Amino acid sequence: MFGISASGSGETGIDQMQNTAINLVDILCSIIAEPIEILLRPWYGSRYLSVPVKVLAMAMMVLLPAIAALFSGTLFRIPFINIPPPRGMFDLGAFAKVYFLVSFAHGFRVWRRMMHPELEIHSQFEGPALPFFALLWKGTSFWVTRILWEPLFVVLASIALEDLFIIQHPLGLYLRFAAFALMVKSFISWYGFWEFTRIQMDIQNTAPALAEMMSNKSSPENSEPHYASLPRNIDPEIRRAAASRIARMFTPQKPQPKPEEGETK
């Protein structure tokens, strides 16, 4: 039938593990992709980037250039090994300077929207894509642009700039990894939207079968696509309890009020 957790909340242990893993991956990808997101979508809403993501992204852009410089400097000092320095005009340190400069400029724009909320329609909107994406195949599609064209643009730009010796190899590697993180983050957003829509459709499609189960009129045409029907000679109380338990799987659980002092749970 369906897997039901012991708590009766309708969410199995596997569902909880999946949701936790998705949230962790989403946060990690948001941190990695944040420096290129503010360049690709310069008109994002005032609440689109959460405070933890922004702070951790800034910390990452402080540490990455230092780690790259330390690693490169260590390799250059290895005896009897001739490793040429990275070729290119701009390194991770230069990109970090551009990032902090752009973040500073965005800070004034976001602060203005916070002081004047009427300036934006939705504070969590991630912002429109750059205009030239509309010229590509399905470039006006929200999800195709976010999942396909924006990450692909970053990958191709990093390869071209590295081949032209404009950026160094460590910066090119970061841009390609950030493009992958951006694609995964956009896919997770699409998956959450699809899952919410699919759950609402499941509730609507399952309601008639539940009504037939409670009235002991289950038909193979209506019950088999959703779940196994109960035996017809089962006790009515057990039938109603089973139907109620299944119904709770498709509805959010209401929060239980906290007991007052002196009361027992």
Secondary structure as UniProt FT lines:
FT   TURN            6..7
FT   HELIX           13..40
FT   TURN            42..43
FT   TURN            46..48
FT   HELIX           51..76
FT   TURN            79..80
FT   HELIX           92..115
FT   HELIX           117..119
FT   TURN            123..124
FT   HELIX           131..135
FT   TURN            137..140
FT   HELIX           142..144
FT   HELIX           145..149
FT   HELIX           150..163
FT   TURN            164..165
FT   HELIX           169..214
FT   TURN            215..216
FT   HELIX           220..223
FT   TURN            224..226
FT   TURN            232..233
FT   HELIX           236..249
FT   TURN            261..262
//
